[in-house]
Amino acid sequence: NGEWGEVLQLTNRSSGGSVLTPALAGGRFDDIHIVWYDNTDGDNDVYYIRGEMVDPGVARIVVPTGEMAPGTTVTPTAVWRNYSTYNAADFSAFCFLINPNGVRVYQESVDVAMLGANAEDTIIFPGFVVNNTGTWVVRCSTSAVLDKNSANDVAEGNFTVYNTDIQMFQIQSPSGTVDSGTVVTPRGRWWNRSSSPASFTAYFQLFNPSGMQVYADSRSVSDVPGHQDVIIDFSQFLVLGPAGTWRARCSTFCINDTFPENDTLSISFTVRALPQWPYGWKEVKSMPLYASNKGPGDGAWLTQLRYGGTRYIFALKGNKTSDFYLYNPIADTWHSLRPIPLGSEQKPPRRGSVGVAGGDYIYVTKGNNTLGFWRYYVEQDTWEQLADVPVGSGKRVKAGTDMVYIKRPHTDTGYVYLLKGYTDEFYRYNTVSGKWDTLAPAPLTLTGRRWDRGSWLVYQKQGENYYIYAHKSKYHELWKYDVLGDSWFSQQLNGMPYTSRLTGKSKKAKDGSAGAYYNDAIYALKGGNTCEFWRYDVLGDSWVELDTMPSVGSLGKRKRVKGGGDIVLYEDGAFFALKGGKSPEMWRYYLADTLFITPSQRTSVMGDITEPSSAEFVLLPNPLVNRVLTLQLPGRTEARAEIFDVTGRKLFNTIVNGGTAILSLSEFSPGVYLVKVITADGRMVTRKLVVK
């Protein structure tokens, strides 16, 4: 404190007395100064002693703190401070790590020399990998000679090594029974069982009945919250190959996963070969007349849905009846389902009744000048009445109404988009909240022409985008709607041609006109008491007429497509259609064929064919060695060529003009590929290509 202490008299050494060592009582001091003089020899010698007391201590622990994953390498780091006011300090710094079981598993030390008074030093110790999950202790301590204050010599902290456990919880798709030729989206569900966010890589593989891997894909997933799951979609796969039992396998790679036993899951599913249906139109078993003893008429419709591993077509008869059916295209059989109730409308379905499948349900408008809106639960064979279609301008649901179901990306919510006939009203129904939204009206054009009987909707998925195509009957206008942008394109597209090149007649699309989307094209019936069948090329904005549906079927009477006519895509290249007009006839149109068939080779209204020459579609050379492929088509055919690998991924896509194309496949690795060619009139052929 800067004050002088008591003067001590020491014995004069010259008198023979003992040399005395003064004893200092009390605690420790930063410094003590002892000063004395000796004048026994007459020269007044002065002596000075300074005591070296120090106070090093732990100021703070920097690392490790907080939470970390098992397997993390920590580099213990702490700050030491010399709390002395005057003296530099020499000391040893120690660091210990104690695991959750109370076992000291780490001990390191560093010697520090001459740390100045009131100075700090950050000390970094060697790294250490922490594995045991739970709460750890980090302890730092100090050892110094003449340390005057032990209270700051030790500091402790805690950090947590959390449990990381990513479980492959469920394979959602493919599962059950899958028809050969189906494009599937492999989908799995992973669960973060730990309490902290985790990142991992998910893998999906498919194996055919012989055990050969035919598909592999992976996705990196970041920061999945603790105790939450995530559903992952992988790239699409075209199921081709042998029928039988296939295997889907999902696996996980997560750094520091503490429970690898649940990282992998496998399931089996069945691939079923579709019947070898012939190309073109073929009549199948007619819709039953029971229970109403009527044929399908105004308000009849078709939609398809996979249930229990099998894809079925669901059909409502309309025509002021409540008859509702399931049709199995593979077995060619019909089954009666629970009729749609009269409900609050107290009316059966008629004009304006349409149905669309989505999820586990089928959504239905009653039509018949009502606002009734219903949902059919396939698994339980039950009906539920939902919120009415909005009244809007005051018009109720009549002919010209149509719907599509779309599940928007990155959400589990499905939406039903509805165009109300005889108006321009356009709505969206949220299948989760049960609420309707009013959207931008469908275009009326400058003439103000509304959406009349026979208008229809289809939708296209293109990458992450969805587009709805709307065809206005009678006026043959085609419009496009951006689903994610919630807006109509301003540019009108080419509508279905009025004049048929096959009949030479000019007819308007009216009652019974309907469309179905498949493989960048729309396939549409004109209706209006015709049998015309058309294909619209989405990429080229152009129409081409296909084979007309035969007018005379098994009933022996001439029947054309009228009110109640409809068409639905069943599977890859296979469509089913109703004629309506109270005719129970059901027809199948199949695009796929083993060879190209020219119109001259069709010899009857049923589309019977003769065998063409296999030379009509040529790949040269095959096997391919130099990666330059020549593709030859008959005559000067225009077509689109696509090439897929064995996993079903599309690797190549081009337009072939003039009948011959030279394709450079320099990026293709050796292996087996599938070449698919689709002509402008919708005919399709596939060939196997071997690349060496």
C-alpha positions, -999 to +999 in steps of 0.1 A: +000+000+000+030+022-003+036+027+034+067+020+054+067-008+078+082-011+113+119-006+116+136-038+128+170-037+146+193-065+135+221-078+157+255-063+147+275-091+132+308-077+144+298-084+180+296-121+173+258-122+174+237-145+152+225-135+118+188-130+120+161-139+094+131-117+099+098-135+099+068-118+082+034-126+096+001-123+077-011-132+042+006-130+009+014-098-009+019-088-045+054-074-035+073-067-003+103-044-002+129-049+025+155-021+028+183-017+054+217-002+058+248-013+074+273+013+087+294-009+108+323-005+085+316+032+081+305+032+045+267+031+050+260+001+027+223+000+016+205-034+009+172-039-009+151-071-013+119-074-035+096-104-029+084-123-062+047-131-055+025-140-086-012-146-094-019-165-127-054-178-132-079-191-158-099-162-173-123-181-196-128-213-216-133-207-253-135-243-267-153-267-264-188-252-257-224-257-269-235-288-289-217-309-314-221-342-332-204-374-322-170-378-340-164-340-338-127-331-333-125-304-306-094-283-301-096-272-264-088-235-261-088-212-230-075-178-219-051-174-189-045-141-172-017-129-149-036-110-123-004-097-106+000-059-105+038-059-108+054-093-115+055-115-146+045-151-139+058-185-149+032-212-147+018-245-161-017-246-178-037-278-177-068-289-197-089-320-189-119-335-207-143-357-187-169-378-207-206-383-196-196-414-177-173-393-154-141-408-169-112-384-176-103-392-213-081-362-221-052-344-202-028-319-217-005-292-203+015-262-216+042-243-197+040-206-200+070-184-193+071-147-182+034-137-188+034-100-180+015-084-153-022-080-162-015-097-195-035-126-211-025-156-232-047-178-253-036-214-251-047-240-278-043-276-268-040-306-292-072-318-308-094-346-295-123-366-311-154-367-289-178-397-294-198-405-263-231-387-264-243-367-234-229-338-212-191-335-210-170-314-186-140-293-197-117-283-168-088-259-170-063-254-141-031-236-132+000-244-112+026-217-102+053-212-076+045-183-051+009-182-064-008-158-040-044-166-050-057-201-056-093-190-061-089-184-099-067-213-106-095-236-119-124-231-143-150-256-156-176-257-184-199-281-201-206-290-236-230-316-252-223-343-278-258-349-292-272-381-305-274-383-343-298-409-357-313-407-392-337-435-398-349-448-433-385-450-422-407-458-452-405-465-489-436-450-504-431-456-541-429-478-560-449-503-540-476-529-545-481-537-581-467-516-610-476-522-646-447-525-670-442-492-690-453-471-660-432-440-651-427-441-613-413-415-590-392-433-564-401-417-530-390-424-494-395-410-460-366-404-436-368-395-399-344-375-378-347-393-345-323-371-327-330-337-311-307-316-331-307-307-369-289-332-391-277-334-427-274-366-446-274-382-481-303-405-491-299-432-517-326-451-537-319-483-557-342-506-578-334-543-586-352-564-611-362-601-605-327-613-615-311-591-589-296-566-614-295-530-603-315-510-629-318-477-610-297-457-586-301-421-574-292-400-544-302-367-528-283-345-503-305-332-475-295-304-452-305-294-416-336-316-411-349-304-377-348-328-348-377-352-343-391-344-378-394-364-410-387-355-446-402-371-478-377-372-507-386-376-543-359-390-566-357-388-604-384-406-624-379-441-637-396-459-666-403-494-655-393-517-683-381-553-681-393-586-668-424-591-649-421-605-614-409-595-579-387-564-579-369-549-549-366-513-538-338-504-514-332-471-496-301-463-475-286-434-456-251-419-451-248-395-422-215-386-406-215-396-369-248-416-371-249-433-338-274-460-348-266-474-383-289-504-378-319-483-391-301-467-420-314-492-446-348-505-457-359-528-485-393-537-498-405-559-526-431-549-553-445-566-583-441-556-619-470-568-640-467-570-678-496-553-696-514-573-722-501-570-757-529-548-769-530-541-806-525-507-821-555-484-826-591-487-816-606-518-801-640-522-784-640-536-749-668-546-726-696-521-725-707-502-694-735-521-676-770-509-679-780-518-643-792-505-619-810-477-638-813-497-671-799-467-689-768-460-710-743-433-703-755-398-714-751-362-704-729-360-673-711-393-678-673-393-672-642-414-668-612-410-645-584-434-634-568-441-600-544-467-587-558-486-557-544-516-539-515-518-564-538-519-595-549-491-617-587-489-623-610-467-643-639-452-624-670-442-644-702-423-636-731-429-659-748-395-657-780-393-677-800-385-646-789-416-628-766-422-598-749-453-613-712-455-605-688-482-616-652-495-615-637-509-646-606-532-647-589-528-681-567-558-675-595-582-668-620-562-689-646-564-661-671-539-646-681-537-609-709-516-595-700-492-567-720-472-542-742-448-562-737-410-557-763-397-532-789-371-542-776-350-513-788-315-506-793-309-543-819-337-544-808-343-580-788-370-598-758-361-621-765-347-655-748-321-678-719-305-660-711-335-639-674-343-641-650-363-620-612-362-613-591-385-592-566-371-567-549-388-538-572-415-524-603-397-536-624-388-566-638-353-567-671-349-585-694-321-596-731-330-597-739-306-625-776-307-635-779-269-628-767-274-592-736-263-572-732-298-556-696-309-551-687-344-538-658-366-528-657-404-532-634-423-508-621-453-528-610-475-499-643-473-481-666-470-510-683-439-494-694-405-506-690-372-488-706-339-498-682-310-497-685-272-499-706-261-529-689-248-561-690-209-557-721-193-571-700-166-587-720-146-612-751-166-603-746-194-628-749-230-616-728-259-629-739-269-664-724-285-695-690-271-705-676-276-670-644-296-664-618-302-637-582-313-632-564-323-600-529-310-594-506-315-564-484-285-564-446-291-559-430-289-524-464-293-507-487-322-497-517-302-507-538-312-537-559-287-556-589-292-579-591-266-607-626-261-620-638-242-651-675-235-649-694-241-682-714-213-699-692-188-680-656-177-678-654-185-640-623-204-629-619-217-594-594-237-572-605-260-544-580-268-516-585-304-507-570-299-472-587-268-460-619-275-480-621-239-493-626-225-528-604-197-543-616-176-572-589-174-599-584-152-629-613-157-654-607-180-684-602-159-715-633-148-734-615-133-764-627-100-780-659-116-791-668-124-755-676-161-763-680-181-732-671-217-725-698-238-741-708-275-740-679-298-748-651-275-733-624-294-715-592-291-694-560-312-693-528-304-675-491-308-682-462-312-657-430-298-670-402-300-645-413-281-615-440-262-634-476-271-642-497-259-670-534-263-677-547-264-713-583-254-719-601-260-751-632-239-758-658-260-777-677-246-807-651-218-811-620-241-811-599-218-790-570-233-770-556-214-740-528-221-715-528-214-678-497-211-656-505-230-623-477-217-602-480-181-616-519-182-612-523-165-646-535-172-681-511-167-710-521-139-733-513-157-765-540-180-778-529-214-792-542-232-822-575-249-815-587-283-829-593-281-867-629-279-879-623-300-910-615-337-909-591-350-935-606-385-932-642-376-937-639-343-955-666-328-933-663-296-912-677-301-877-675-281-844-664-296-812-695-299-790-711-323-764-688-353-759-656-335-767-629-344-742-591-345-739-563-365-722-526-355-718-498-379-726-461-375-735-461-339-746-493-342-765-531-339-760-554-367-774-589-354-779-623-365-791-642-338-811-676-351-800-706-332-815-720-364-831-686-373-848-661-400-842-631-378-849-599-382-828-571-357-828-536-352-814-522-318-804-484-315-802-477-292-773-442-283-784-452-276-820-486-260-813-501-282-841-529-307-846-530-339-866-560-362-870-557-398-859-579-428-867-615-421-861-633-442-835-653-469-852-690-458-854-703-494-855-696-515-825-708-548-810-744-535-808-745-533-846-758-498-846-740-467-858-732-446-828-710-415-827-696-395-798-722-372-781-731-359-747-715-381-720-685-390-742-652-389-724-616-401-728-590-410-701-554-420-702-550-454-684-513-463-688-484-456-711-501-451-745-534-467-736-566-446-736-602-456-729-632-437-742-670-436-738-692-427-768-719-413-746-752-404-762-768-432-742-746-458-758-729-482-733-700-488-757-665-485-743-634-484-765-596-486-761-571-468-782-535-480-779-506-460-793-477-484-787-468-508-815-438-529-824-435-513-859-446-482-877-479-487-895-489-465-924-525-455-931-527-477-962-521-508-940-553-503-921-580-522-938-612-517-918-630-493-896-619-514-866-583-505-874-572-540-883-536-540-896-513-561-917-477-568-908-454-541-921-418-546-929-393-544-901-371-523-923-394-493-918-375-483-886-337-488-888-309-480-864-274-481-880-251-494-868-264-515-839-244-523-819-230-488-820-192-484-818-182-449-831-211-431-813-226-418-845-261-433-850-281-432-882-319-433-877-340-441-907-378-437-908-402-447-936-406-421-964-401-386-952-418-391-918-414-364-892-410-377-857-395-372-823-367-395-811-360-401-775-333-423-759-335-438-724-309-456-703-317-488-684-328-468-654-355-451-675-338-417-676-343-397-707-308-389-721-316-376-756-344-359-773-346-345-809-369-339-838-363-360-869-372-343-902-371-359-936-370-395-926-333-397-917-312-383-889-276-386-879-273-385-841-241-379-822-240-399-790-204-391-780-213-388-743-229-422-741-212-449-721-212-485-732-244-503-723-280-510-734-304-482-742-340-478-754-347-457-785-383-445-787-397-427-818-431-410-819-445-399-852-464-367-858-497-386-859-490-402-825-477-436-835-449-449-813-421-476-817-392-486-795-359-503-803-331-516-782-297-500-789-264-515-778-235-491-774-200-507-772 
